[in-house]
Amino acid sequence: MALENKLKIKQDYKYFCEISTRWNDNDVRWHVNNAKYYEFFDTVINKMLMELNSVSLKAGKNIFVTAETGCKYFEEISFPDKIIAGLKIDYIGNTSIRYDIGLFKNNFNKTSAKGFFVHVLINQNTKKPSPIPLKLKNDLKLYA
């Protein structure tokens, strides 16, 4: 599914996480390297999952793996910008979740970048997709 080019605003999201940029996030062009944006996506998703306390990210027999990602860039972010990462869940399937993420710099209300991230829950032993537990599905609906 392609990302639309339309900017989003903070009210489009349901969960938020503050992220500080670091000096080493900047590349030789003095802005945050594009690969770092995916780390920011990972951070907001996993912080939300940890706060839900519905799944063990460390000790569970099932783990989330990334199946697909994408990002659109609208405005440069660079150190020492502060980021608010907004998250909304677009889709909860039997074994997968699709997250919509917006990155807002320095308290701006429009996205500097937005992206999506698809997680698939798999069994660590078989490496096959595993159903998302009902409690987690219900908890995730808070952010849909």
Secondary structure as GFF3:
##gff-version 3
##sequence-region A 1 144
A	DSSP	three_ten_helix	10	12	.	.	.	ID=ss1
A	DSSP	beta_strand	15	20	.	.	.	ID=ss2
A	DSSP	three_ten_helix	23	25	.	.	.	ID=ss3
A	DSSP	alpha_helix	34	52	.	.	.	ID=ss4
A	DSSP	beta_strand	62	73	.	.	.	ID=ss5
A	DSSP	beta_strand	82	92	.	.	.	ID=ss6
A	DSSP	beta_strand	96	105	.	.	.	ID=ss7
A	DSSP	beta_strand	113	123	.	.	.	ID=ss8
A	DSSP	alpha_helix	134	140	.	.	.	ID=ss9
A	DSSP	three_ten_helix	141	143	.	.	.	ID=ss10
###
